[in-house]
Amino acid sequence: MTITWQGGHLEQSNREGGTGAPAGSMWNPFDSCFVLAVRGVVVAAGAVVPRHSARLFRSDTLVLQSDRLDQPLAFSLLPTFPAEIGQPAPPEWRQMLMPISKPTGAASR
């Protein structure tokens, strides 16, 4: 799974070493909430929405970039939705996520 944000991207592999998406019957990403914590500190929390969603949230949002089962899960982390990835990130995100993020161009596929 990867999460792209204004400061780079975060990658998390599953325990078996892959980055594959869970089977569709195990988790429905829509109508879900998320909490992103770093070392036990909550950095962001909000809703998971599809990329084409017309909803308007005033909270942190994970936007699903691909829902194909043969692709790793990929999200964009945004402070509100709809928003653009180029908008400035909240200072708390920069402080907590920069040390564990990879530059955007270093995404592995």
C-alpha positions, 0 to 999 in steps of 0.5 A, a space after each residue: 500500500 502506498 499513500 502519496 501526500 504533499 511531502 512524498 509517499 509512504 509505503 507499507 508492505 503486508 507481513 508476507 513481504 508483498 504490497 498487494 491489495 486485500 481481497 475485495 470481500 475482506 475490506 470495502 474501502 468506501 464508507 470507511 474511516 481511517 486513522 494514520 498514526 506514527 509511533 502511536 501519535 495520530 497524524 491524520 484521521 478522516 474518511 476514505 473516498 473514491 477519486 471521482 467522489 462528489 462529496 465535500 469533507 472538511 477533514 483529512 481524507 484518503 482518496 483511493 487512486 486504484 480499486 483494481 484487485 491486481 494492483 497494490 492499494 494506492 491513496 492520496 492523503 489530502 487535508 480536505 476533499 476535494 483538494 489538490 495534492 499540490 496544496 500545502 500540507 499541514 505543519 503536523 504532517 510535515 513534522 511527523 511524515 517527512 522523516 518516514 517518507 520517500 520522495 515522490 519520484 522514488 515510488 517502487 512499482 
